[in-house]
Amino acid sequence: MVEAAISLPIIILAAMLMLRMFTFYLEILTTGISEHKEAMEASDSYRGVFLKTYHDSKEIKMLHGGLLMIDVSKKMDTKAYMINEDVLVRTGEIVD
């Protein structure tokens, strides 16, 4: 009974921390997917000069508290090249 009273709270806290780390990992994945979608939409709707780069960055922070005394965060940088295909086609026609 004494051993269970000592070890059971530690096991429960460790299991809850693992669940929180798992949800933090899922937050990172969903943010990466949404960043990719935003970059693709910006690239599809781009009508400017021939070539331009798309930059965006987001930081995901995990709430700290309880046993977790450090700040856990992940910074995601997104970079994509946006190409105006209309200008590319017209340039190809001029060269020919």
C-alpha positions in Angstrom: 0.0 0.0 0.0 2.8 2.4 0.9 4.7 1.6 -2.3 1.6 2.2 -4.4 1.0 5.5 -2.6 4.5 6.6 -3.5 4.8 5.3 -7.1 1.3 5.8 -8.4 1.3 9.6 -8.4 4.7 9.6 -10.2 3.4 7.2 -12.8 0.3 9.3 -13.4 2.3 12.5 -13.7 4.7 10.8 -16.2 1.8 9.5 -18.3 0.1 12.9 -18.3 3.4 14.6 -19.4 3.7 12.0 -22.2 0.2 12.8 -23.3 0.9 16.6 -23.3 4.1 16.0 -25.3 2.1 13.9 -27.8 -0.5 16.7 -28.3 2.3 19.3 -28.7 3.8 17.1 -31.4 0.3 17.0 -33.1 0.1 20.8 -32.8 3.5 21.0 -34.7 2.2 18.7 -37.4 -1.0 20.6 -37.9 0.8 23.9 -38.0 3.2 22.5 -40.6 0.3 21.4 -42.8 -1.5 24.7 -42.5 1.8 26.6 -43.3 2.2 24.4 -46.4 -1.3 25.1 -47.5 -0.8 28.9 -47.0 2.4 28.8 -49.1 0.7 26.8 -51.9 -2.3 29.2 -52.0 0.1 32.2 -52.1 2.0 30.6 -54.9 -1.2 29.8 -56.9 -2.6 33.3 -56.6 0.7 35.1 -57.3 0.6 37.5 -60.3 3.6 39.7 -59.7 7.1 39.7 -61.2 8.6 36.5 -62.6 10.1 35.1 -59.4 9.6 35.9 -55.7 10.2 34.1 -52.5 7.5 33.6 -49.8 8.7 33.7 -46.2 6.6 33.1 -43.1 7.4 31.9 -39.6 5.3 30.7 -36.7 6.3 29.7 -33.2 4.4 27.0 -31.3 4.7 27.1 -27.6 3.7 24.4 -25.1 2.1 25.6 -21.9 4.4 25.1 -19.1 3.5 24.4 -15.5 3.5 21.6 -13.0 6.6 19.5 -13.3 7.6 21.1 -16.6 9.7 24.1 -15.6 11.3 24.9 -18.9 9.8 26.7 -21.9 9.2 24.2 -24.8 8.7 25.8 -28.1 9.2 25.1 -31.8 9.8 27.7 -34.5 8.7 26.9 -38.0 10.1 28.8 -40.9 8.4 28.4 -44.3 10.1 29.4 -47.5 8.6 28.9 -51.0 9.4 30.2 -54.4 6.5 31.9 -56.3 6.7 31.9 -60.0 4.4 33.8 -62.4 3.9 31.3 -65.1 2.3 33.8 -67.5 5.5 35.9 -67.6 7.5 32.6 -68.1 5.3 31.6 -71.1 5.5 35.1 -72.6 9.3 35.1 -72.2 9.5 31.7 -73.9 7.5 33.0 -76.8 9.8 36.1 -77.2 12.9 33.9 -77.2 11.4 31.6 -79.9 
